[in-house]
Amino acid sequence: MRCGYNRETQQMVRTSMEQLSGGPTTGLKKRACTKCKYDMTGLQSARCPECGTVNVKPDRKELSRREAKRQRLWMWVAPLIMIVVGCGLMGGLNFSRNGIEGLIAYAITFGISLAIGLFVYFAASIMWIGFDEPLPVTALRLTGVYALADIGFSLVGMIPRFGMVGFAIWLVPAMIYVGLLVKVMDIETEDAVIVAAITTVAKILVVFIVVATLLG
């Protein structure tokens, strides 16, 4: 039953599939029709006997081209999804709390924060991190990082904080922010911590300057 050999007649018994293919199918790599999933294992013809689809296997060069195209597309789509999710949640949260004024305030705050973050990251890239991707892709990914990181900082800002407990709570979104930099921007953890620290200090300085200017 396993190999098809009849010990009484001392002959090999072939199935109809094996007769079509010209040999046994045992040990062959499974091959299914790309359209109807019909089992075409052992068939020498590329045409599916079930639906008639010609299953032409792409060569390695074609597979490499398709994979490169998929990666190029995902390089743009992934950060766009992050931006839509992050800004959508934050925009909806601010709108539900303060209406259109809250939405406008979030847009202005996010724009300023993003500008500072982009400046710090590009400066760090010039000095020691380097550039592995085109500048537009880097900027888009960084925008996605800030869009998602803002969710954590905003949620923590809504939690009452007391003493060291409050400080420890702020470490959670900070760690998420660093983790996003490492994962999305593909940089070392030490570099992500430095970039996050410099960006935070730069934001504090900008807020201090704006407040001092408004107060005269």
C-alpha positions as semicolon CSV with decimal commas, in nm:
position;residue;x (nm);y (nm);z (nm)
1;M;0,000;0,000;0,000
2;R;0,295;0,233;0,058
3;C;0,508;0,191;-0,253
4;G;0,265;0,018;-0,491
5;Y;0,466;-0,304;-0,522
6;N;0,257;-0,624;-0,549
7;R;0,454;-0,899;-0,374
8;E;0,236;-1,175;-0,522
9;T;0,271;-1,072;-0,887
10;Q;0,607;-0,898;-0,833
11;Q;0,487;-0,595;-1,028
12;M;0,460;-0,224;-0,952
13;V;0,104;-0,095;-0,946
14;R;0,073;0,262;-1,070
15;T;-0,219;0,497;-1,002
16;S;-0,390;0,698;-1,273
17;M;-0,204;1,007;-1,150
18;E;0,127;0,828;-1,185
19;Q;0,034;0,709;-1,531
20;L;-0,036;1,067;-1,639
21;S;0,291;1,193;-1,491
22;G;0,504;0,903;-1,607
23;G;0,622;0,792;-1,261
24;P;0,539;0,755;-0,893
25;T;0,439;1,062;-0,692
26;T;0,588;0,940;-0,362
27;G;0,846;1,189;-0,235
28;L;0,762;1,458;-0,493
29;K;0,712;1,817;-0,386
30;K;0,345;1,902;-0,348
31;R;0,210;2,125;-0,624
32;A;-0,139;2,273;-0,628
33;C;-0,322;2,476;-0,890
34;T;-0,296;2,847;-0,817
35;K;-0,663;2,899;-0,902
36;C;-0,865;2,597;-0,783
37;K;-0,600;2,435;-0,554
38;Y;-0,631;2,102;-0,739
39;D;-0,349;1,863;-0,646
40;M;-0,115;1,862;-0,948
41;T;0,167;1,670;-0,780
42;G;0,352;1,458;-1,036
43;L;0,181;1,605;-1,345
44;Q;0,424;1,695;-1,621
45;S;0,178;1,934;-1,782
46;A;0,145;2,288;-1,646
47;R;-0,226;2,294;-1,731
48;C;-0,463;2,204;-1,448
49;P;-0,692;1,913;-1,548
50;E;-0,964;2,048;-1,319
51;C;-1,002;2,413;-1,425
52;G;-0,765;2,442;-1,721
53;T;-0,542;2,711;-1,566
54;V;-0,183;2,710;-1,691
55;N;0,035;2,720;-1,381
56;V;0,363;2,874;-1,488
57;K;0,614;2,883;-1,204
58;P;0,798;3,218;-1,192
59;D;1,174;3,203;-1,201
60;R;1,398;3,332;-0,923
61;K;1,451;3,666;-1,092
62;E;1,076;3,721;-1,115
63;L;1,028;3,620;-0,752
64;S;1,303;3,859;-0,646
65;R;1,142;4,138;-0,846
66;R;0,803;4,074;-0,687
67;E;0,953;4,067;-0,337
68;A;1,143;4,390;-0,399
69;K;0,824;4,554;-0,525
70;R;0,631;4,433;-0,221
71;Q;0,898;4,568;0,016
72;R;0,905;4,905;-0,160
73;L;0,528;4,932;-0,132
74;W;0,524;4,828;0,235
75;M;0,801;5,080;0,305
76;W;0,545;5,355;0,238
77;V;0,225;5,184;0,350
78;A;0,339;5,079;0,701
79;P;0,419;5,432;0,828
80;L;0,104;5,569;0,665
81;I;-0,101;5,317;0,864
82;M;0,080;5,426;1,182
83;I;0,004;5,792;1,109
84;V;-0,363;5,728;1,037
85;V;-0,408;5,519;1,352
86;G;-0,214;5,752;1,582
87;C;-0,346;6,083;1,455
88;G;-0,695;5,941;1,418
89;L;-0,712;5,826;1,779
90;M;-0,552;6,141;1,918
91;G;-0,764;6,368;1,701
92;G;-1,081;6,188;1,805
93;L;-0,983;6,202;2,173
94;N;-0,911;6,574;2,166
95;F;-1,225;6,646;1,967
96;S;-1,442;6,452;2,213
97;R;-1,294;6,641;2,507
98;N;-1,270;6,998;2,372
99;G;-1,447;7,001;2,038
100;I;-1,297;7,165;1,733
101;E;-1,066;7,377;1,950
102;G;-0,912;7,066;2,099
103;L;-0,861;6,921;1,752
104;I;-0,690;7,240;1,632
105;A;-0,473;7,253;1,945
106;Y;-0,365;6,891;1,888
107;A;-0,280;6,961;1,524
108;I;-0,065;7,261;1,619
109;T;0,105;7,076;1,905
110;F;0,174;6,770;1,693
111;G;0,312;6,986;1,412
112;I;0,556;7,163;1,644
113;S;0,657;6,837;1,813
114;L;0,711;6,671;1,476
115;A;0,923;6,959;1,347
116;I;1,147;6,940;1,655
117;G;1,171;6,561;1,633
118;L;1,260;6,567;1,263
119;F;1,530;6,829;1,320
120;V;1,686;6,634;1,607
121;Y;1,676;6,301;1,425
122;F;1,822;6,435;1,101
123;A;2,093;6,613;1,297
124;A;2,174;6,288;1,478
125;S;2,174;6,102;1,146
126;I;2,425;6,347;1,002
127;M;2,650;6,328;1,306
128;W;2,656;5,955;1,386
129;I;2,350;5,744;1,296
130;G;2,365;5,777;0,919
131;F;2,095;5,741;0,654
132;D;1,979;5,395;0,542
133;E;1,663;5,504;0,362
134;P;1,561;5,798;0,138
135;L;1,486;6,117;0,331
136;P;1,109;6,114;0,253
137;V;1,080;5,757;0,384
138;T;1,275;5,845;0,698
139;A;1,053;6,147;0,761
140;L;0,737;5,944;0,703
141;R;0,849;5,669;0,942
142;L;0,943;5,922;1,208
143;T;0,601;6,085;1,173
144;G;0,442;5,746;1,232
145;V;0,656;5,695;1,542
146;Y;0,546;6,028;1,693
147;A;0,182;5,965;1,601
148;L;0,178;5,638;1,795
149;A;0,400;5,760;2,081
150;D;0,162;6,051;2,147
151;I;-0,111;5,802;2,238
152;G;0,090;5,665;2,529
153;F;0,194;6,007;2,659
154;S;-0,163;6,137;2,631
155;L;-0,312;5,841;2,820
156;V;-0,054;5,872;3,096
157;G;-0,127;6,245;3,120
158;M;-0,487;6,159;3,213
159;I;-0,379;5,942;3,511
160;P;-0,340;6,110;3,854
161;R;0,027;6,100;3,958
162;F;0,180;6,125;4,303
163;G;0,554;6,145;4,378
164;M;0,776;5,865;4,254
165;V;0,473;5,670;4,135
166;G;0,396;5,945;3,887
167;F;0,754;5,946;3,764
168;A;0,749;5,568;3,718
169;I;0,427;5,590;3,517
170;W;0,589;5,834;3,274
171;L;0,861;5,579;3,207
172;V;0,609;5,352;3,034
173;P;0,531;5,577;2,733
174;A;0,897;5,682;2,724
175;M;1,000;5,317;2,686
176;I;0,735;5,269;2,417
177;Y;0,872;5,574;2,236
178;V;1,226;5,435;2,247
179;G;1,102;5,093;2,137
180;L;0,925;5,245;1,836
181;L;1,242;5,428;1,737
182;V;1,440;5,105;1,754
183;K;1,183;4,898;1,564
184;V;1,060;5,142;1,302
185;M;1,374;5,345;1,240
186;D;1,598;5,036;1,269
187;I;1,858;5,195;1,498
188;E;2,043;5,077;1,806
189;T;1,878;5,109;2,148
190;E;2,154;5,343;2,272
191;D;2,098;5,572;1,973
192;A;1,722;5,566;2,029
193;V;1,763;5,664;2,395
194;I;1,993;5,955;2,300
195;V;1,757;6,077;2,029
196;A;1,457;6,053;2,263
197;A;1,642;6,242;2,539
198;I;1,761;6,520;2,309
199;T;1,415;6,553;2,154
200;T;1,252;6,580;2,497
201;V;1,499;6,848;2,612
202;A;1,448;7,039;2,287
203;K;1,069;7,035;2,333
204;I;1,101;7,161;2,690
205;L;1,325;7,446;2,573
206;V;1,082;7,541;2,298
207;V;0,789;7,543;2,543
208;F;0,992;7,756;2,786
209;I;1,082;8,004;2,512
210;V;0,723;8,029;2,389
211;V;0,585;8,082;2,740
212;A;0,853;8,340;2,820
213;T;0,776;8,524;2,497
214;L;0,403;8,528;2,566
215;L;0,457;8,658;2,919
216;G;0,684;8,929;2,787
